Amino acid sequence: TEGFAIEAKARLPMGLLTPRRLIVDEGVWGALRIVRNLCRDTEARGRVLAMRQVFHKYRRHLAAIMLVGKKRPEMNQ
């Protein structure tokens, strides 16, 4: 109703802070850099591990949602 045509949509389990998702999102070298930084920074490591615990605890209630829309040609004016 707002002038967009839905081209794709998907819903997947939330994968934040899982090793597989980290590698997909950041690449191998980016993931290794993050791990190195977490090994060096105790406070950051604590925060990240706490976030990971929350994501794991509520994993059944969290999801990743993708929605791709394209403006309809008649709405370009």
PDB file with one MODEL, atoms N, CA, C and O in Angstrom:
MODEL        1
ATOM      1  N   THR A   1       0.818  -1.211   0.000  1.00  0.00           N
ATOM      2  CA  THR A   1       0.000   0.000   0.000  1.00  0.00           C
ATOM      3  C   THR A   1       0.854   1.265   0.000  1.00  0.00           C
ATOM      4  O   THR A   1       0.339   2.352  -0.262  1.00  0.00           O
ATOM      5  N   GLU A   2       2.145   1.143   0.287  1.00  0.00           N
ATOM      6  CA  GLU A   2       3.032   2.305   0.337  1.00  0.00           C
ATOM      7  C   GLU A   2       3.894   2.424  -0.906  1.00  0.00           C
ATOM      8  O   GLU A   2       4.817   3.239  -0.943  1.00  0.00           O
ATOM      9  N   GLY A   3       3.607   1.622  -1.927  1.00  0.00           N
ATOM     10  CA  GLY A   3       4.341   1.752  -3.178  1.00  0.00           C
ATOM     11  C   GLY A   3       5.521   0.817  -3.350  1.00  0.00           C
ATOM     12  O   GLY A   3       6.342   1.025  -4.243  1.00  0.00           O
ATOM     13  N   PHE A   4       5.625  -0.201  -2.525  1.00  0.00           N
ATOM     14  CA  PHE A   4       6.722  -1.147  -2.644  1.00  0.00           C
ATOM     15  C   PHE A   4       6.193  -2.524  -3.005  1.00  0.00           C
ATOM     16  O   PHE A   4       5.133  -2.941  -2.537  1.00  0.00           O
ATOM     17  N   ALA A   5       6.947  -3.223  -3.844  1.00  0.00           N
ATOM     18  CA  ALA A   5       6.653  -4.616  -4.161  1.00  0.00           C
ATOM     19  C   ALA A   5       7.669  -5.476  -3.414  1.00  0.00           C
ATOM     20  O   ALA A   5       8.873  -5.238  -3.498  1.00  0.00           O
ATOM     21  N   ILE A   6       7.186  -6.459  -2.697  1.00  0.00           N
ATOM     22  CA  ILE A   6       8.081  -7.341  -1.944  1.00  0.00           C
ATOM     23  C   ILE A   6       8.758  -8.299  -2.924  1.00  0.00           C
ATOM     24  O   ILE A   6       8.091  -9.031  -3.655  1.00  0.00           O
ATOM     25  N   GLU A   7      10.098  -8.281  -2.928  1.00  0.00           N
ATOM     26  CA  GLU A   7      10.856  -9.153  -3.824  1.00  0.00           C
ATOM     27  C   GLU A   7      11.347 -10.412  -3.121  1.00  0.00           C
ATOM     28  O   GLU A   7      11.442 -11.467  -3.747  1.00  0.00           O
ATOM     29  N   ALA A   8      11.658 -10.319  -1.846  1.00  0.00           N
ATOM     30  CA  ALA A   8      12.140 -11.485  -1.105  1.00  0.00           C
ATOM     31  C   ALA A   8      11.887 -11.276   0.377  1.00  0.00           C
ATOM     32  O   ALA A   8      11.894 -10.151   0.877  1.00  0.00           O
ATOM     33  N   LYS A   9      11.664 -12.391   1.069  1.00  0.00           N
ATOM     34  CA  LYS A   9      11.530 -12.331   2.519  1.00  0.00           C
ATOM     35  C   LYS A   9      12.005 -13.654   3.099  1.00  0.00           C
ATOM     36  O   LYS A   9      11.874 -14.704   2.469  1.00  0.00           O
ATOM     37  N   ALA A  10      12.552 -13.594   4.295  1.00  0.00           N
ATOM     38  CA  ALA A  10      13.049 -14.795   4.965  1.00  0.00           C
ATOM     39  C   ALA A  10      13.054 -14.564   6.463  1.00  0.00           C
ATOM     40  O   ALA A  10      13.176 -13.434   6.937  1.00  0.00           O
ATOM     41  N   ARG A  11      12.921 -15.645   7.190  1.00  0.00           N
ATOM     42  CA  ARG A  11      12.989 -15.606   8.653  1.00  0.00           C
ATOM     43  C   ARG A  11      13.848 -16.796   9.075  1.00  0.00           C
ATOM     44  O   ARG A  11      13.556 -17.942   8.731  1.00  0.00           O
ATOM     45  N   LEU A  12      14.899 -16.512   9.817  1.00  0.00           N
ATOM     46  CA  LEU A  12      15.830 -17.542  10.257  1.00  0.00           C
ATOM     47  C   LEU A  12      16.103 -17.390  11.743  1.00  0.00           C
ATOM     48  O   LEU A  12      15.869 -16.319  12.303  1.00  0.00           O
ATOM     49  N   PRO A  13      16.592 -18.435  12.392  1.00  0.00           N
ATOM     50  CA  PRO A  13      16.980 -18.304  13.792  1.00  0.00           C
ATOM     51  C   PRO A  13      18.089 -17.259  13.935  1.00  0.00           C
ATOM     52  O   PRO A  13      18.932 -17.117  13.050  1.00  0.00           O
ATOM     53  N   MET A  14      18.082 -16.540  15.036  1.00  0.00           N
ATOM     54  CA  MET A  14      19.111 -15.543  15.300  1.00  0.00           C
ATOM     55  C   MET A  14      20.432 -16.254  15.524  1.00  0.00           C
ATOM     56  O   MET A  14      20.509 -17.203  16.304  1.00  0.00           O
ATOM     57  N   GLY A  15      21.462 -15.801  14.846  1.00  0.00           N
ATOM     58  CA  GLY A  15      22.761 -16.459  14.953  1.00  0.00           C
ATOM     59  C   GLY A  15      23.855 -15.548  15.474  1.00  0.00           C
ATOM     60  O   GLY A  15      25.039 -15.853  15.324  1.00  0.00           O
ATOM     61  N   LEU A  16      23.477 -14.437  16.084  1.00  0.00           N
ATOM     62  CA  LEU A  16      24.488 -13.498  16.560  1.00  0.00           C
ATOM     63  C   LEU A  16      25.423 -14.150  17.575  1.00  0.00           C
ATOM     64  O   LEU A  16      24.988 -14.898  18.451  1.00  0.00           O
ATOM     65  N   LEU A  17      26.690 -13.856  17.443  1.00  0.00           N
ATOM     66  CA  LEU A  17      27.748 -14.297  18.342  1.00  0.00           C
ATOM     67  C   LEU A  17      27.963 -15.801  18.358  1.00  0.00           C
ATOM     68  O   LEU A  17      28.538 -16.334  19.307  1.00  0.00           O
ATOM     69  N   THR A  18      27.508 -16.493  17.320  1.00  0.00           N
ATOM     70  CA  THR A  18      27.878 -17.899  17.165  1.00  0.00           C
ATOM     71  C   THR A  18      29.081 -17.938  16.239  1.00  0.00           C
ATOM     72  O   THR A  18      29.184 -17.105  15.338  1.00  0.00           O
ATOM     73  N   PRO A  19      29.988 -18.876  16.433  1.00  0.00           N
ATOM     74  CA  PRO A  19      31.193 -18.911  15.599  1.00  0.00           C
ATOM     75  C   PRO A  19      30.884 -18.950  14.097  1.00  0.00           C
ATOM     76  O   PRO A  19      31.510 -18.226  13.323  1.00  0.00           O
ATOM     77  N   ARG A  20      29.944 -19.770  13.686  1.00  0.00           N
ATOM     78  CA  ARG A  20      29.614 -19.882  12.256  1.00  0.00           C
ATOM     79  C   ARG A  20      29.130 -18.548  11.701  1.00  0.00           C
ATOM     80  O   ARG A  20      29.573 -18.114  10.638  1.00  0.00           O
ATOM     81  N   ARG A  21      28.217 -17.899  12.424  1.00  0.00           N
ATOM     82  CA  ARG A  21      27.656 -16.624  11.957  1.00  0.00           C
ATOM     83  C   ARG A  21      28.727 -15.534  11.937  1.00  0.00           C
ATOM     84  O   ARG A  21      28.752 -14.692  11.039  1.00  0.00           O
ATOM     85  N   LEU A  22      29.605 -15.561  12.930  1.00  0.00           N
ATOM     86  CA  LEU A  22      30.683 -14.582  13.002  1.00  0.00           C
ATOM     87  C   LEU A  22      31.585 -14.684  11.773  1.00  0.00           C
ATOM     88  O   LEU A  22      31.992 -13.669  11.206  1.00  0.00           O
ATOM     89  N   ILE A  23      31.896 -15.923  11.364  1.00  0.00           N
ATOM     90  CA  ILE A  23      32.748 -16.122  10.185  1.00  0.00           C
ATOM     91  C   ILE A  23      32.018 -15.696   8.920  1.00  0.00           C
ATOM     92  O   ILE A  23      32.618 -15.074   8.044  1.00  0.00           O
ATOM     93  N   VAL A  24      30.731 -16.020   8.809  1.00  0.00           N
ATOM     94  CA  VAL A  24      29.956 -15.621   7.627  1.00  0.00           C
ATOM     95  C   VAL A  24      29.886 -14.100   7.533  1.00  0.00           C
ATOM     96  O   VAL A  24      30.065 -13.536   6.454  1.00  0.00           O
ATOM     97  N   ASP A  25      29.627 -13.436   8.653  1.00  0.00           N
ATOM     98  CA  ASP A  25      29.478 -11.978   8.658  1.00  0.00           C
ATOM     99  C   ASP A  25      30.801 -11.242   8.490  1.00  0.00           C
ATOM    100  O   ASP A  25      30.873 -10.262   7.747  1.00  0.00           O
ATOM    101  N   GLU A  26      31.837 -11.698   9.165  1.00  0.00           N
ATOM    102  CA  GLU A  26      33.092 -10.952   9.235  1.00  0.00           C
ATOM    103  C   GLU A  26      34.221 -11.548   8.408  1.00  0.00           C
ATOM    104  O   GLU A  26      35.243 -10.893   8.201  1.00  0.00           O
ATOM    105  N   GLY A  27      34.057 -12.776   7.931  1.00  0.00           N
ATOM    106  CA  GLY A  27      35.143 -13.465   7.251  1.00  0.00           C
ATOM    107  C   GLY A  27      36.071 -14.091   8.289  1.00  0.00           C
ATOM    108  O   GLY A  27      36.010 -13.768   9.476  1.00  0.00           O
ATOM    109  N   VAL A  28      36.921 -14.981   7.823  1.00  0.00           N
ATOM    110  CA  VAL A  28      37.816 -15.692   8.751  1.00  0.00           C
ATOM    111  C   VAL A  28      38.737 -14.719   9.470  1.00  0.00           C
ATOM    112  O   VAL A  28      38.878 -14.782  10.691  1.00  0.00           O
ATOM    113  N   TRP A  29      39.374 -13.809   8.709  1.00  0.00           N
ATOM    114  CA  TRP A  29      40.335 -12.888   9.320  1.00  0.00           C
ATOM    115  C   TRP A  29      39.644 -11.905  10.255  1.00  0.00           C
ATOM    116  O   TRP A  29      40.191 -11.570  11.306  1.00  0.00           O
ATOM    117  N   GLY A  30      38.457 -11.440   9.896  1.00  0.00           N
ATOM    118  CA  GLY A  30      37.705 -10.543  10.772  1.00  0.00           C
ATOM    119  C   GLY A  30      37.300 -11.232  12.057  1.00  0.00           C
ATOM    120  O   GLY A  30      37.382 -10.642  13.135  1.00  0.00           O
ATOM    121  N   ALA A  31      36.860 -12.489  11.951  1.00  0.00           N
ATOM    122  CA  ALA A  31      36.478 -13.254  13.141  1.00  0.00           C
ATOM    123  C   ALA A  31      37.688 -13.478  14.044  1.00  0.00           C
ATOM    124  O   ALA A  31      37.590 -13.361  15.265  1.00  0.00           O
ATOM    125  N   LEU A  32      38.822 -13.798  13.438  1.00  0.00           N
ATOM    126  CA  LEU A  32      40.045 -13.985  14.238  1.00  0.00           C
ATOM    127  C   LEU A  32      40.467 -12.689  14.926  1.00  0.00           C
ATOM    128  O   LEU A  32      40.948 -12.712  16.058  1.00  0.00           O
ATOM    129  N   ARG A  33      40.286 -11.555  14.239  1.00  0.00           N
ATOM    130  CA  ARG A  33      40.614 -10.260  14.839  1.00  0.00           C
ATOM    131  C   ARG A  33      39.723  -9.994  16.057  1.00  0.00           C
ATOM    132  O   ARG A  33      40.193  -9.508  17.085  1.00  0.00           O
ATOM    133  N   ILE A  34      38.444 -10.314  15.930  1.00  0.00           N
ATOM    134  CA  ILE A  34      37.513 -10.118  17.039  1.00  0.00           C
ATOM    135  C   ILE A  34      37.905 -11.003  18.216  1.00  0.00           C
ATOM    136  O   ILE A  34      37.923 -10.551  19.360  1.00  0.00           O
ATOM    137  N   VAL A  35      38.217 -12.258  17.935  1.00  0.00           N
ATOM    138  CA  VAL A  35      38.627 -13.185  18.999  1.00  0.00           C
ATOM    139  C   VAL A  35      39.896 -12.683  19.673  1.00  0.00           C
ATOM    140  O   VAL A  35      40.010 -12.712  20.898  1.00  0.00           O
ATOM    141  N   ARG A  36      40.849 -12.223  18.870  1.00  0.00           N
ATOM    142  CA  ARG A  36      42.099 -11.685  19.444  1.00  0.00           C
ATOM    143  C   ARG A  36      41.804 -10.508  20.363  1.00  0.00           C
ATOM    144  O   ARG A  36      42.347 -10.418  21.465  1.00  0.00           O
ATOM    145  N   ASN A  37      40.935  -9.601  19.901  1.00  0.00           N
ATOM    146  CA  ASN A  37      40.590  -8.433  20.720  1.00  0.00           C
ATOM    147  C   ASN A  37      39.894  -8.838  22.009  1.00  0.00           C
ATOM    148  O   ASN A  37      40.131  -8.239  23.058  1.00  0.00           O
ATOM    149  N   LEU A  38      39.034  -9.854  21.939  1.00  0.00           N
ATOM    150  CA  LEU A  38      38.341 -10.313  23.148  1.00  0.00           C
ATOM    151  C   LEU A  38      39.305 -10.987  24.118  1.00  0.00           C
ATOM    152  O   LEU A  38      39.124 -10.913  25.333  1.00  0.00           O
ATOM    153  N   CYS A  39      40.324 -11.640  23.580  1.00  0.00           N
ATOM    154  CA  CYS A  39      41.330 -12.253  24.456  1.00  0.00           C
ATOM    155  C   CYS A  39      42.146 -11.187  25.186  1.00  0.00           C
ATOM    156  O   CYS A  39      42.606 -11.414  26.305  1.00  0.00           O
ATOM    157  N   ARG A  40      42.322 -10.041  24.565  1.00  0.00           N
ATOM    158  CA  ARG A  40      43.126  -8.963  25.147  1.00  0.00           C
ATOM    159  C   ARG A  40      42.343  -8.075  26.105  1.00  0.00           C
ATOM    160  O   ARG A  40      42.921  -7.501  27.028  1.00  0.00           O
ATOM    161  N   ASP A  41      41.037  -7.955  25.897  1.00  0.00           N
ATOM    162  CA  ASP A  41      40.220  -7.000  26.656  1.00  0.00           C
ATOM    163  C   ASP A  41      39.229  -7.746  27.549  1.00  0.00           C
ATOM    164  O   ASP A  41      38.188  -8.210  27.086  1.00  0.00           O
ATOM    165  N   THR A  42      39.566  -7.853  28.824  1.00  0.00           N
ATOM    166  CA  THR A  42      38.755  -8.603  29.779  1.00  0.00           C
ATOM    167  C   THR A  42      37.347  -8.036  29.914  1.00  0.00           C
ATOM    168  O   THR A  42      36.380  -8.797  29.960  1.00  0.00           O
ATOM    169  N   GLU A  43      37.216  -6.726  29.978  1.00  0.00           N
ATOM    170  CA  GLU A  43      35.896  -6.108  30.126  1.00  0.00           C
ATOM    171  C   GLU A  43      35.017  -6.380  28.910  1.00  0.00           C
ATOM    172  O   GLU A  43      33.848  -6.738  29.054  1.00  0.00           O
ATOM    173  N   ALA A  44      35.571  -6.213  27.726  1.00  0.00           N
ATOM    174  CA  ALA A  44      34.809  -6.466  26.497  1.00  0.00           C
ATOM    175  C   ALA A  44      34.406  -7.936  26.423  1.00  0.00           C
ATOM    176  O   ALA A  44      33.278  -8.252  26.042  1.00  0.00           O
ATOM    177  N   ARG A  45      35.311  -8.825  26.782  1.00  0.00           N
ATOM    178  CA  ARG A  45      35.017 -10.256  26.763  1.00  0.00           C
ATOM    179  C   ARG A  45      33.839 -10.567  27.683  1.00  0.00           C
ATOM    180  O   ARG A  45      32.954 -11.345  27.326  1.00  0.00           O
ATOM    181  N   GLY A  46      33.830  -9.963  28.858  1.00  0.00           N
ATOM    182  CA  GLY A  46      32.720 -10.167  29.792  1.00  0.00           C
ATOM    183  C   GLY A  46      31.392  -9.695  29.216  1.00  0.00           C
ATOM    184  O   GLY A  46      30.372 -10.371  29.351  1.00  0.00           O
ATOM    185  N   ARG A  47      31.410  -8.530  28.572  1.00  0.00           N
ATOM    186  CA  ARG A  47      30.180  -8.000  27.971  1.00  0.00           C
ATOM    187  C   ARG A  47      29.687  -8.887  26.836  1.00  0.00           C
ATOM    188  O   ARG A  47      28.493  -9.173  26.741  1.00  0.00           O
ATOM    189  N   VAL A  48      30.606  -9.322  25.974  1.00  0.00           N
ATOM    190  CA  VAL A  48      30.226 -10.156  24.834  1.00  0.00           C
ATOM    191  C   VAL A  48      29.700 -11.510  25.313  1.00  0.00           C
ATOM    192  O   VAL A  48      28.705 -12.002  24.780  1.00  0.00           O
ATOM    193  N   LEU A  49      30.335 -12.107  26.291  1.00  0.00           N
ATOM    194  CA  LEU A  49      29.864 -13.395  26.811  1.00  0.00           C
ATOM    195  C   LEU A  49      28.505 -13.252  27.484  1.00  0.00           C
ATOM    196  O   LEU A  49      27.672 -14.154  27.388  1.00  0.00           O
ATOM    197  N   ALA A  50      28.270 -12.135  28.161  1.00  0.00           N
ATOM    198  CA  ALA A  50      26.957 -11.891  28.766  1.00  0.00           C
ATOM    199  C   ALA A  50      25.884 -11.754  27.684  1.00  0.00           C
ATOM    200  O   ALA A  50      24.787 -12.294  27.826  1.00  0.00           O
ATOM    201  N   MET A  51      26.198 -11.030  26.600  1.00  0.00           N
ATOM    202  CA  MET A  51      25.248 -10.892  25.492  1.00  0.00           C
ATOM    203  C   MET A  51      24.966 -12.262  24.869  1.00  0.00           C
ATOM    204  O   MET A  51      23.822 -12.588  24.555  1.00  0.00           O
ATOM    205  N   ARG A  52      26.011 -13.046  24.697  1.00  0.00           N
ATOM    206  CA  ARG A  52      25.850 -14.372  24.090  1.00  0.00           C
ATOM    207  C   ARG A  52      24.959 -15.256  24.954  1.00  0.00           C
ATOM    208  O   ARG A  52      24.149 -16.022  24.433  1.00  0.00           O
ATOM    209  N   GLN A  53      25.106 -15.151  26.272  1.00  0.00           N
ATOM    210  CA  GLN A  53      24.245 -15.908  27.191  1.00  0.00           C
ATOM    211  C   GLN A  53      22.785 -15.517  27.025  1.00  0.00           C
ATOM    212  O   GLN A  53      21.908 -16.380  26.997  1.00  0.00           O
ATOM    213  N   VAL A  54      22.523 -14.226  26.916  1.00  0.00           N
ATOM    214  CA  VAL A  54      21.151 -13.740  26.737  1.00  0.00           C
ATOM    215  C   VAL A  54      20.587 -14.239  25.410  1.00  0.00           C
ATOM    216  O   VAL A  54      19.452 -14.715  25.363  1.00  0.00           O
ATOM    217  N   PHE A  55      21.364 -14.136  24.332  1.00  0.00           N
ATOM    218  CA  PHE A  55      20.904 -14.618  23.027  1.00  0.00           C
ATOM    219  C   PHE A  55      20.599 -16.110  23.088  1.00  0.00           C
ATOM    220  O   PHE A  55      19.609 -16.569  22.517  1.00  0.00           O
ATOM    221  N   HIS A  56      21.446 -16.865  23.776  1.00  0.00           N
ATOM    222  CA  HIS A  56      21.231 -18.309  23.889  1.00  0.00           C
ATOM    223  C   HIS A  56      19.987 -18.608  24.732  1.00  0.00           C
ATOM    224  O   HIS A  56      19.178 -19.463  24.372  1.00  0.00           O
ATOM    225  N   LYS A  57      19.843 -17.905  25.844  1.00  0.00           N
ATOM    226  CA  LYS A  57      18.710 -18.128  26.742  1.00  0.00           C
ATOM    227  C   LYS A  57      17.374 -17.891  26.033  1.00  0.00           C
ATOM    228  O   LYS A  57      16.423 -18.648  26.230  1.00  0.00           O
ATOM    229  N   TYR A  58      17.304 -16.846  25.211  1.00  0.00           N
ATOM    230  CA  TYR A  58      16.054 -16.470  24.553  1.00  0.00           C
ATOM    231  C   TYR A  58      16.025 -16.854  23.074  1.00  0.00           C
ATOM    232  O   TYR A  58      15.249 -16.287  22.305  1.00  0.00           O
ATOM    233  N   ARG A  59      16.865 -17.811  22.669  1.00  0.00           N
ATOM    234  CA  ARG A  59      16.999 -18.166  21.255  1.00  0.00           C
ATOM    235  C   ARG A  59      15.680 -18.583  20.616  1.00  0.00           C
ATOM    236  O   ARG A  59      15.482 -18.380  19.418  1.00  0.00           O
ATOM    237  N   ARG A  60      14.781 -19.158  21.397  1.00  0.00           N
ATOM    238  CA  ARG A  60      13.485 -19.570  20.837  1.00  0.00           C
ATOM    239  C   ARG A  60      12.576 -18.386  20.547  1.00  0.00           C
ATOM    240  O   ARG A  60      11.578 -18.523  19.838  1.00  0.00           O
ATOM    241  N   HIS A  61      12.916 -17.229  21.091  1.00  0.00           N
ATOM    242  CA  HIS A  61      12.078 -16.042  20.926  1.00  0.00           C
ATOM    243  C   HIS A  61      12.720 -14.980  20.036  1.00  0.00           C
ATOM    244  O   HIS A  61      12.135 -13.920  19.814  1.00  0.00           O
ATOM    245  N   LEU A  62      13.919 -15.258  19.526  1.00  0.00           N
ATOM    246  CA  LEU A  62      14.630 -14.301  18.679  1.00  0.00           C
ATOM    247  C   LEU A  62      14.727 -14.842  17.258  1.00  0.00           C
ATOM    248  O   LEU A  62      14.854 -16.048  17.047  1.00  0.00           O
ATOM    249  N   ALA A  63      14.667 -13.944  16.298  1.00  0.00           N
ATOM    250  CA  ALA A  63      14.778 -14.362  14.901  1.00  0.00           C
ATOM    251  C   ALA A  63      15.431 -13.250  14.093  1.00  0.00           C
ATOM    252  O   ALA A  63      15.388 -12.076  14.459  1.00  0.00           O
ATOM    253  N   ALA A  64      16.029 -13.653  12.996  1.00  0.00           N
ATOM    254  CA  ALA A  64      16.551 -12.704  12.020  1.00  0.00           C
ATOM    255  C   ALA A  64      15.513 -12.622  10.902  1.00  0.00           C
ATOM    256  O   ALA A  64      15.067 -13.646  10.384  1.00  0.00           O
ATOM    257  N   ILE A  65      15.138 -11.417  10.541  1.00  0.00           N
ATOM    258  CA  ILE A  65      14.118 -11.231   9.513  1.00  0.00           C
ATOM    259  C   ILE A  65      14.711 -10.406   8.380  1.00  0.00           C
ATOM    260  O   ILE A  65      15.315  -9.358   8.607  1.00  0.00           O
ATOM    261  N   MET A  66      14.528 -10.900   7.141  1.00  0.00           N
ATOM    262  CA  MET A  66      14.981 -10.176   5.967  1.00  0.00           C
ATOM    263  C   MET A  66      13.754  -9.845   5.121  1.00  0.00           C
ATOM    264  O   MET A  66      12.894 -10.693   4.888  1.00  0.00           O
ATOM    265  N   LEU A  67      13.694  -8.616   4.675  1.00  0.00           N
ATOM    266  CA  LEU A  67      12.614  -8.181   3.799  1.00  0.00           C
ATOM    267  C   LEU A  67      13.217  -7.260   2.753  1.00  0.00           C
ATOM    268  O   LEU A  67      13.812  -6.235   3.086  1.00  0.00           O
ATOM    269  N   VAL A  68      13.060  -7.627   1.481  1.00  0.00           N
ATOM    270  CA  VAL A  68      13.581  -6.821   0.382  1.00  0.00           C
ATOM    271  C   VAL A  68      12.398  -6.291  -0.410  1.00  0.00           C
ATOM    272  O   VAL A  68      11.583  -7.055  -0.925  1.00  0.00           O
ATOM    273  N   GLY A  69      12.319  -4.978  -0.497  1.00  0.00           N
ATOM    274  CA  GLY A  69      11.249  -4.356  -1.265  1.00  0.00           C
ATOM    275  C   GLY A  69      11.824  -3.471  -2.342  1.00  0.00           C
ATOM    276  O   GLY A  69      12.919  -2.927  -2.202  1.00  0.00           O
ATOM    277  N   LYS A  70      11.068  -3.331  -3.432  1.00  0.00           N
ATOM    278  CA  LYS A  70      11.497  -2.480  -4.532  1.00  0.00           C
ATOM    279  C   LYS A  70      10.355  -1.521  -4.826  1.00  0.00           C
ATOM    280  O   LYS A  70       9.190  -1.910  -4.903  1.00  0.00           O
ATOM    281  N   LYS A  71      10.719  -0.276  -4.985  1.00  0.00           N
ATOM    282  CA  LYS A  71       9.709   0.744  -5.278  1.00  0.00           C
ATOM    283  C   LYS A  71       9.055   0.447  -6.618  1.00  0.00           C
ATOM    284  O   LYS A  71       9.739   0.209  -7.614  1.00  0.00           O
ATOM    285  N   ARG A  72       7.751   0.462  -6.638  1.00  0.00           N
ATOM    286  CA  ARG A  72       7.019   0.192  -7.882  1.00  0.00           C
ATOM    287  C   ARG A  72       7.270   1.331  -8.871  1.00  0.00           C
ATOM    288  O   ARG A  72       7.346   2.494  -8.475  1.00  0.00           O
ATOM    289  N   PRO A  73       7.397   0.995 -10.155  1.00  0.00           N
ATOM    290  CA  PRO A  73       7.682   2.027 -11.179  1.00  0.00           C
ATOM    291  C   PRO A  73       6.681   3.156 -11.170  1.00  0.00           C
ATOM    292  O   PRO A  73       7.070   4.312 -11.337  1.00  0.00           O
ATOM    293  N   GLU A  74       5.411   2.868 -10.982  1.00  0.00           N
ATOM    294  CA  GLU A  74       4.397   3.935 -11.023  1.00  0.00           C
ATOM    295  C   GLU A  74       4.529   4.903  -9.853  1.00  0.00           C
ATOM    296  O   GLU A  74       3.917   5.971  -9.865  1.00  0.00           O
ATOM    297  N   MET A  75       5.327   4.543  -8.835  1.00  0.00           N
ATOM    298  CA  MET A  75       5.496   5.386  -7.661  1.00  0.00           C
ATOM    299  C   MET A  75       6.767   6.252  -7.754  1.00  0.00           C
ATOM    300  O   MET A  75       7.039   7.025  -6.836  1.00  0.00           O
ATOM    301  N   ASN A  76       7.538   6.142  -8.822  1.00  0.00           N
ATOM    302  CA  ASN A  76       8.790   6.889  -8.966  1.00  0.00           C
ATOM    303  C   ASN A  76       8.599   8.361  -9.284  1.00  0.00           C
ATOM    304  O   ASN A  76       9.586   9.095  -9.342  1.00  0.00           O
ATOM    305  N   GLN A  77       7.404   8.812  -9.488  1.00  0.00           N
ATOM    306  CA  GLN A  77       7.176  10.192  -9.891  1.00  0.00           C
ATOM    307  C   GLN A  77       7.114  11.127  -8.725  1.00  0.00           C
ATOM    308  O   GLN A  77       6.927  12.330  -8.907  1.00  0.00           O
TER     309      GLN A  77
ENDMDL
END
